[in-house]
Amino acid sequence: MAHSFTQEYFQIPSVTRAYTTACVLTTAAVQLEVITPFQLYFNPDLIIRRYQIWRLITNFLFFGSLGFSFLFNIIFLYRYCRMLEEGSFRGRTADFVYMFLFGGVLMTLFGLFANLFFLGQAFTIMLVYVWSRRNPYIRMNFFGLLNFQAPFLPWVLMGFSLLLGNSIVVDLLGIGVGHIYYFLEDVFPNQPGGRKLLMTPELLRTVFDTPEEDPSYFPLPEEQAGEFWQDQGGDGGEPNDQGQ
């Protein structure tokens, strides 16, 4: 069983595996009281004056103590990060890492003015937004209550956060940054007079892009959109791509 788990773990694409693992280990460390959230949260003053640079990264890794909110966020993070990496970013790891860096930098800049302490949920919403706009014809079902197409998913999640009494500022930040990336990468270059503005640095391509794929790797089908969704046609609880 341990061998099977290890095999499945290393079949997860590298960026998704690294980020999800970092989030789980950070939460576990807080739960075991090895570290505290006060050592992780985004604090510009401590970053600039005390050189606590790690806060630029750790604020994206903590989703709160173990509970429903953590499980909800980590499942969405894993699913949509993996589907992007295995879908539109397959074979383009450097471009995927560049999207991470682009989104992280923008969120950090906005976080300076919005007084936000943890940005992991916003980052997850950004991933969901980009995936949903690149898969517009997939039909989804939210807990058996709402039927909608994929582009509405980020807004449904924001409404769900509102019902739980959470602030929607983080969700709006994720949607906003996701839309900026989607517009610059997918929309503007295809407009009359438009051009590609987001150019992945060659250093990232040298480090992350490999010439050949692992022939033993079997990807998760992109049509699978998470355990919370059900197929409109009733064939096993996954979304049904109506337009591809």
C-alpha positions as CSV (number, residue, x, y, z in Angstrom):
1,M,0.0,0.0,0.0
2,A,2.9,2.4,0.8
3,H,4.5,1.6,-2.5
4,S,1.2,2.3,-4.3
5,F,0.8,5.6,-2.5
6,T,4.4,6.6,-3.4
7,Q,3.8,5.7,-7.0
8,E,0.6,7.7,-7.2
9,Y,2.2,10.6,-5.4
10,F,5.1,10.8,-7.9
11,Q,2.6,10.6,-10.8
12,I,1.2,14.0,-9.8
13,P,2.8,16.7,-12.0
14,S,5.8,18.4,-10.5
15,V,4.4,21.9,-9.8
16,T,1.1,20.7,-8.4
17,R,2.9,18.1,-6.3
18,A,5.4,20.7,-4.9
19,Y,2.8,23.4,-4.1
20,T,0.1,21.1,-2.6
21,T,2.8,19.3,-0.5
22,A,4.1,22.6,0.8
23,C,0.6,23.7,1.8
24,V,-0.1,20.4,3.6
25,L,3.2,20.4,5.4
26,T,2.9,24.0,6.5
27,T,-0.6,23.4,8.0
28,A,0.7,20.2,9.7
29,A,3.6,22.2,11.2
30,V,1.2,24.8,12.6
31,Q,-1.1,22.1,13.9
32,L,1.8,20.4,15.7
33,E,2.9,23.8,17.0
34,V,6.3,23.6,15.4
35,I,5.6,27.0,14.0
36,T,2.8,29.5,14.4
37,P,0.7,31.5,11.9
38,F,2.4,34.7,13.3
39,Q,5.6,33.5,11.7
40,L,3.9,33.0,8.3
41,Y,1.5,35.9,7.6
42,F,2.2,38.7,5.1
43,N,3.7,41.7,6.9
44,P,5.4,44.2,4.7
45,D,7.0,45.9,7.7
46,L,8.7,42.7,8.9
47,I,9.7,41.8,5.4
48,I,11.4,45.2,4.7
49,R,12.8,46.1,8.1
50,R,13.7,42.7,9.5
51,Y,14.4,40.9,6.2
52,Q,11.8,38.2,6.9
53,I,11.7,37.4,3.2
54,W,10.1,34.0,3.7
55,R,6.7,35.7,4.4
56,L,6.4,36.5,0.7
57,I,6.0,32.7,0.2
58,T,4.6,31.3,3.4
59,N,1.5,33.5,3.3
60,F,0.5,31.5,0.2
61,L,0.9,28.2,2.0
62,F,-1.3,28.4,5.0
63,F,-5.1,27.9,4.7
64,G,-6.0,27.9,8.4
65,S,-6.2,25.1,10.9
66,L,-7.4,21.6,10.0
67,G,-11.1,21.6,9.3
68,F,-13.7,22.0,6.5
69,S,-12.3,25.3,5.2
70,F,-8.8,23.7,4.9
71,L,-10.1,20.6,3.2
72,F,-12.3,22.6,0.8
73,N,-9.4,24.8,-0.2
74,I,-6.8,22.1,-0.5
75,I,-9.1,19.9,-2.7
76,F,-9.8,22.8,-5.1
77,L,-6.1,23.8,-5.1
78,Y,-5.0,20.2,-6.0
79,R,-7.7,19.5,-8.6
80,Y,-7.6,22.7,-10.6
81,C,-3.8,23.2,-10.3
82,R,-3.4,19.6,-11.6
83,M,-5.9,20.0,-14.4
84,L,-4.2,23.2,-15.6
85,E,-0.8,21.6,-15.5
86,E,-2.0,18.5,-17.3
87,G,-4.2,20.4,-19.7
88,S,-3.4,23.7,-21.2
89,F,0.1,23.8,-19.6
90,R,1.0,20.2,-20.5
91,G,4.6,20.2,-21.6
92,R,4.9,23.9,-20.7
93,T,6.1,23.7,-17.0
94,A,8.1,26.9,-17.4
95,D,5.0,28.8,-18.5
96,F,3.0,27.4,-15.6
97,V,5.7,28.5,-13.1
98,Y,5.7,31.9,-14.7
99,M,1.9,32.1,-14.2
100,F,2.6,31.3,-10.5
101,L,5.1,34.1,-10.3
102,F,3.0,36.6,-12.2
103,G,-0.1,35.9,-10.0
104,G,1.9,35.8,-6.8
105,V,3.6,39.2,-7.5
106,L,0.3,40.9,-8.4
107,M,-1.4,39.5,-5.3
108,T,1.4,40.7,-3.1
109,L,1.2,44.2,-4.5
110,F,-2.6,44.3,-4.0
111,G,-2.1,42.8,-0.6
112,L,-0.1,45.9,0.4
113,F,-3.2,48.0,0.1
114,A,-5.9,45.5,1.0
115,N,-4.3,44.6,4.4
116,L,-4.5,40.8,3.7
117,F,-2.5,38.4,5.8
118,F,-2.8,35.1,3.8
119,L,-3.2,34.9,0.1
120,G,-3.4,31.1,-0.5
121,Q,-7.2,31.2,-1.0
122,A,-6.9,34.0,-3.6
123,F,-4.3,32.0,-5.4
124,T,-6.6,29.0,-5.6
125,I,-9.4,31.2,-7.0
126,M,-7.0,32.5,-9.6
127,L,-6.2,28.9,-10.7
128,V,-9.9,28.1,-10.8
129,Y,-10.7,31.2,-12.8
130,V,-8.0,30.5,-15.5
131,W,-9.2,26.9,-15.8
132,S,-12.8,27.9,-16.0
133,R,-12.2,30.4,-18.8
134,R,-10.2,27.9,-20.8
135,N,-13.0,25.3,-20.4
136,P,-16.1,27.4,-21.0
137,Y,-18.4,24.6,-22.2
138,I,-18.1,22.2,-19.2
139,R,-21.3,21.9,-17.3
140,M,-21.0,21.7,-13.5
141,N,-23.3,21.0,-10.6
142,F,-22.6,22.5,-7.2
143,F,-23.7,20.1,-4.3
144,G,-26.7,19.1,-6.4
145,L,-28.2,22.6,-6.0
146,L,-26.9,24.7,-8.9
147,N,-26.3,23.9,-12.5
148,F,-24.0,26.2,-14.5
149,Q,-21.2,26.4,-17.0
150,A,-17.5,26.5,-15.9
151,P,-16.9,30.2,-16.2
152,F,-19.4,30.9,-13.4
153,L,-17.5,28.6,-11.0
154,P,-15.3,31.3,-9.4
155,W,-18.4,33.4,-8.7
156,V,-20.3,30.5,-7.2
157,L,-17.3,29.9,-4.9
158,M,-17.4,33.5,-3.9
159,G,-21.1,33.3,-3.1
160,F,-20.4,30.2,-1.0
161,S,-17.7,32.1,0.9
162,L,-20.2,34.8,1.5
163,L,-22.8,32.3,2.9
164,L,-20.2,31.0,5.3
165,G,-19.7,34.5,6.6
166,N,-16.2,34.9,5.1
167,S,-14.8,38.1,3.5
168,I,-15.1,38.0,-0.2
169,V,-12.1,40.4,-0.7
170,V,-9.8,37.5,-1.1
171,D,-12.0,35.8,-3.7
172,L,-12.3,39.1,-5.6
173,L,-8.6,39.4,-5.6
174,G,-8.1,35.9,-7.0
175,I,-10.8,36.6,-9.7
176,G,-9.2,39.9,-10.6
177,V,-5.7,38.6,-10.9
178,G,-6.9,35.5,-12.8
179,H,-8.7,37.7,-15.2
180,I,-5.7,39.9,-15.8
181,Y,-3.6,36.8,-16.6
182,Y,-6.3,35.3,-18.8
183,F,-6.8,38.6,-20.7
184,L,-3.0,39.2,-21.3
185,E,-2.3,35.6,-22.2
186,D,-5.5,34.4,-24.1
187,V,-7.5,37.5,-25.2
188,F,-5.3,40.4,-26.0
189,P,-2.8,38.6,-28.3
190,N,-5.7,37.5,-30.5
191,Q,-7.2,41.0,-30.8
192,P,-6.5,43.2,-33.9
193,G,-3.2,44.9,-33.2
194,G,-2.7,42.8,-30.1
195,R,0.5,40.9,-29.2
196,K,1.8,38.6,-26.5
197,L,2.9,40.5,-23.5
198,L,3.7,37.8,-21.0
199,M,7.0,36.2,-22.2
200,T,8.4,33.4,-20.0
201,P,12.1,34.1,-19.3
202,E,14.5,31.7,-20.9
203,L,16.0,30.9,-17.5
204,L,12.7,29.3,-16.5
205,R,12.6,27.3,-19.7
206,T,16.1,26.1,-19.2
207,V,15.3,25.0,-15.6
208,F,11.8,23.5,-16.0
209,D,11.1,22.5,-19.6
210,T,12.5,19.1,-20.6
211,P,12.7,17.9,-24.2
212,E,10.9,14.6,-23.6
213,E,8.0,13.5,-21.5
214,D,8.0,10.5,-19.2
215,P,6.4,7.7,-21.3
216,S,5.2,6.0,-18.0
217,Y,3.2,9.1,-16.9
218,F,-0.6,8.8,-17.1
219,P,-2.4,12.2,-16.6
220,L,-5.6,12.9,-14.8
221,P,-8.3,13.5,-17.5
222,E,-9.0,17.2,-17.7
223,E,-12.7,16.6,-17.8
224,Q,-12.5,15.6,-14.1
225,A,-13.3,18.8,-12.2
226,G,-13.3,17.7,-8.6
227,E,-15.2,15.6,-6.1
228,F,-17.9,18.2,-5.5
229,W,-19.2,18.2,-9.1
230,Q,-21.6,15.8,-10.7
231,D,-22.1,15.0,-14.4
232,Q,-25.1,16.5,-15.9
233,G,-25.8,13.2,-17.7
234,G,-25.5,11.2,-14.5
235,D,-22.5,9.1,-15.4
236,G,-20.4,9.2,-12.3
237,G,-20.1,12.6,-10.7
238,E,-17.7,14.4,-13.0
239,P,-18.5,17.4,-15.2
240,N,-19.5,16.7,-18.8
241,D,-17.7,18.7,-21.5
242,Q,-20.5,19.7,-23.8
243,G,-18.5,21.7,-26.3
244,Q,-15.2,19.9,-26.8
